[in-house]
């Protein structure tokens, strides 16, 4: 009887050791990035919600037209902010990572990336008007 108990105990220890040595699945690293965009209507928001969630690695997308922000949660092992900005560009939405300045704060808004610049980009005062590159022709003051 002692031998049976001892053999069962040895078997349990062996199984436990084998499980401890098996490789564990890599855990997903989710990152949430807020983008400042040039969206200004429900149509723009719909383009975002019909496209960005289907980019590789994207888990969640929240659009706020009033603040012109798009918040994206994604698997950082599959995509990054730069790739997502390119995805926005494909649907003619200009996007910059919130908090990252779009460049020279005395800019003239000639490049598409600078058009999404707002007071949130770098903290500088931007009181100017611009027209949208994606078909809208009305002006907005930042």
C-alpha contacts under 8 A as a table, 3 or more apart, distances in Angstrom:
res1	aa1	res2	aa2	distance
1	X	4	X	5.22
1	X	5	X	6.44
2	X	5	X	5.21
2	X	6	X	6.05
3	X	6	X	5.00
3	X	7	X	6.02
4	X	7	X	5.08
4	X	8	X	6.14
5	X	8	X	5.10
5	X	9	X	6.13
6	X	9	X	5.05
6	X	10	X	6.17
7	X	10	X	5.05
7	X	11	X	6.10
8	X	11	X	5.03
8	X	12	X	6.22
9	X	12	X	5.15
9	X	13	X	6.30
10	X	13	X	5.15
10	X	14	X	6.17
11	X	14	X	5.08
11	X	15	X	6.20
12	X	15	X	5.19
12	X	16	X	6.14
13	X	16	X	5.10
13	X	17	X	6.15
14	X	17	X	5.14
14	X	18	X	6.20
15	X	18	X	5.13
15	X	19	X	6.29
16	X	19	X	5.23
16	X	20	X	6.27
17	X	20	X	5.11
17	X	21	X	6.40
18	X	21	X	5.30
18	X	22	X	6.45
19	X	22	X	5.33
28	X	75	X	6.20
28	X	76	X	7.71
28	X	77	X	7.25
29	X	75	X	5.51
29	X	76	X	5.64
29	X	77	X	6.73
30	X	73	X	6.44
30	X	74	X	5.28
30	X	75	X	4.50
30	X	76	X	5.76
31	X	73	X	5.50
31	X	74	X	5.44
31	X	75	X	6.32
31	X	76	X	5.97
32	X	71	X	6.83
32	X	72	X	5.53
32	X	73	X	4.17
32	X	74	X	6.43
33	X	71	X	5.75
33	X	72	X	5.45
33	X	73	X	6.49
33	X	81	X	7.18
33	X	97	X	7.01
33	X	98	X	7.88
34	X	69	X	6.60
34	X	70	X	5.79
34	X	71	X	4.32
34	X	72	X	6.38
34	X	97	X	6.05
34	X	98	X	5.62
35	X	69	X	5.51
35	X	70	X	5.17
35	X	71	X	6.15
35	X	72	X	7.87
35	X	95	X	5.86
35	X	96	X	5.35
35	X	97	X	4.46
35	X	98	X	5.10
36	X	68	X	5.98
36	X	69	X	4.79
36	X	70	X	6.69
36	X	95	X	5.53
36	X	96	X	5.32
36	X	97	X	6.14
36	X	98	X	5.40
36	X	116	X	6.39
36	X	117	X	7.36
36	X	118	X	7.55
36	X	120	X	7.93
36	X	121	X	7.75
37	X	68	X	5.40
37	X	69	X	5.85
37	X	70	X	7.13
37	X	93	X	6.75
37	X	94	X	5.39
37	X	95	X	4.29
37	X	96	X	6.50
37	X	116	X	5.20
37	X	117	X	7.97
38	X	68	X	6.26
38	X	93	X	6.35
38	X	94	X	5.61
38	X	95	X	6.87
38	X	115	X	7.14
38	X	116	X	5.12
38	X	132	X	7.22
39	X	44	X	5.39
39	X	45	X	6.68
39	X	65	X	6.29
39	X	68	X	5.53
39	X	69	X	7.99
39	X	93	X	6.82
39	X	94	X	7.99
40	X	44	X	6.62
40	X	45	X	7.94
40	X	65	X	5.74
40	X	66	X	7.36
40	X	68	X	6.59
41	X	44	X	5.42
41	X	45	X	6.49
41	X	65	X	6.34
42	X	45	X	4.96
42	X	46	X	6.06
42	X	65	X	7.25
43	X	46	X	5.04
43	X	47	X	6.35
44	X	47	X	5.16
44	X	48	X	6.49
44	X	93	X	7.70
45	X	48	X	5.13
45	X	49	X	6.24
45	X	63	X	6.35
45	X	64	X	7.86
45	X	65	X	6.74
46	X	49	X	5.06
46	X	50	X	5.90
47	X	50	X	5.22
47	X	51	X	6.19
47	X	91	X	7.04
48	X	51	X	5.32
48	X	52	X	5.56
48	X	53	X	7.97
48	X	63	X	7.73
48	X	88	X	7.49
48	X	91	X	7.82
49	X	52	X	6.04
49	X	53	X	6.39
49	X	61	X	7.04
49	X	63	X	7.61
50	X	53	X	7.00
50	X	54	X	7.77
51	X	54	X	5.70
51	X	55	X	7.15
52	X	55	X	5.40
52	X	58	X	7.44
52	X	61	X	7.25
52	X	84	X	7.68
52	X	87	X	6.92
52	X	88	X	7.36
53	X	58	X	5.61
53	X	59	X	6.83
53	X	60	X	6.41
53	X	61	X	6.10
54	X	58	X	6.74
55	X	58	X	5.74
55	X	84	X	7.82
55	X	87	X	7.66
56	X	78	X	6.48
56	X	79	X	6.64
57	X	74	X	5.33
57	X	75	X	4.87
57	X	76	X	7.40
57	X	77	X	7.77
57	X	78	X	5.08
57	X	79	X	5.84
58	X	61	X	7.71
58	X	72	X	7.12
58	X	73	X	6.10
58	X	74	X	4.14
58	X	75	X	6.31
58	X	79	X	7.75
59	X	72	X	7.61
59	X	73	X	5.47
59	X	74	X	5.06
59	X	75	X	7.12
60	X	72	X	5.74
60	X	73	X	5.01
60	X	74	X	6.91
61	X	70	X	6.90
61	X	71	X	5.68
61	X	72	X	4.58
61	X	73	X	6.46
62	X	70	X	5.63
62	X	71	X	5.04
62	X	72	X	6.53
63	X	68	X	7.71
63	X	69	X	6.11
63	X	70	X	4.52
63	X	71	X	6.48
64	X	67	X	5.71
64	X	68	X	5.73
64	X	69	X	5.30
64	X	70	X	6.25
65	X	68	X	4.68
65	X	69	X	6.67
66	X	69	X	7.94
74	X	78	X	7.91
74	X	79	X	7.07
74	X	80	X	7.80
75	X	78	X	5.54
75	X	79	X	6.44
76	X	79	X	5.38
76	X	80	X	5.89
79	X	83	X	6.31
79	X	84	X	7.40
80	X	83	X	5.44
80	X	84	X	6.35
81	X	84	X	5.01
81	X	85	X	6.13
81	X	97	X	7.30
82	X	85	X	5.13
82	X	86	X	6.49
83	X	86	X	5.13
83	X	87	X	6.40
84	X	87	X	4.85
84	X	88	X	6.29
85	X	88	X	5.05
85	X	89	X	6.20
85	X	94	X	7.66
85	X	95	X	5.85
85	X	96	X	6.92
86	X	89	X	4.88
86	X	90	X	6.33
87	X	90	X	5.16
87	X	91	X	6.93
88	X	91	X	5.46
88	X	92	X	6.37
88	X	93	X	5.03
88	X	94	X	6.37
88	X	95	X	6.51
89	X	92	X	4.78
89	X	93	X	5.31
89	X	94	X	5.90
89	X	95	X	7.54
90	X	93	X	7.47
92	X	133	X	7.41
92	X	134	X	5.60
93	X	134	X	6.92
94	X	112	X	6.49
94	X	113	X	6.12
94	X	115	X	7.15
94	X	116	X	5.81
95	X	113	X	6.92
95	X	116	X	6.02
96	X	100	X	7.16
96	X	102	X	7.05
96	X	113	X	7.03
96	X	116	X	6.65
96	X	117	X	7.51
97	X	100	X	5.65
97	X	121	X	7.93
98	X	101	X	7.99
98	X	120	X	6.54
98	X	121	X	5.67
99	X	120	X	6.17
99	X	121	X	4.68
99	X	122	X	5.98
100	X	121	X	5.44
100	X	122	X	6.43
101	X	104	X	7.91
101	X	105	X	7.95
101	X	117	X	7.48
101	X	121	X	4.73
101	X	122	X	4.85
102	X	105	X	7.83
102	X	113	X	6.66
102	X	114	X	5.50
102	X	116	X	7.97
102	X	117	X	6.01
102	X	121	X	6.72
102	X	122	X	7.92
103	X	107	X	7.49
103	X	114	X	7.14
104	X	107	X	5.40
105	X	124	X	6.81
105	X	126	X	7.91
107	X	110	X	7.86
107	X	114	X	7.57
109	X	112	X	7.33
109	X	114	X	5.31
109	X	115	X	5.41
109	X	130	X	7.51
110	X	114	X	7.12
110	X	115	X	7.58
111	X	114	X	5.49
111	X	115	X	6.77
112	X	115	X	5.29
112	X	116	X	7.46
112	X	133	X	7.23
113	X	116	X	6.06
113	X	117	X	7.53
114	X	117	X	5.28
115	X	130	X	7.39
115	X	132	X	7.62
117	X	120	X	7.68
117	X	121	X	5.92
118	X	121	X	5.48
118	X	122	X	7.94
118	X	126	X	6.74
118	X	142	X	5.95
119	X	122	X	6.48
119	X	123	X	5.36
119	X	124	X	5.93
119	X	125	X	5.98
119	X	126	X	6.11
119	X	142	X	6.77
120	X	123	X	5.71
121	X	124	X	7.87
126	X	142	X	5.83
127	X	141	X	5.92
127	X	142	X	5.47
128	X	140	X	7.70
128	X	141	X	5.23
128	X	142	X	6.29
129	X	139	X	5.47
129	X	140	X	5.14
129	X	141	X	4.76
129	X	142	X	7.18
130	X	138	X	7.91
130	X	139	X	5.34
130	X	140	X	6.20
130	X	141	X	7.54
131	X	136	X	6.81
131	X	137	X	5.44
131	X	138	X	5.87
131	X	139	X	5.34
131	X	140	X	7.50
132	X	135	X	6.31
132	X	136	X	5.32
132	X	137	X	6.29
132	X	138	X	7.52
132	X	139	X	7.94
133	X	136	X	7.12
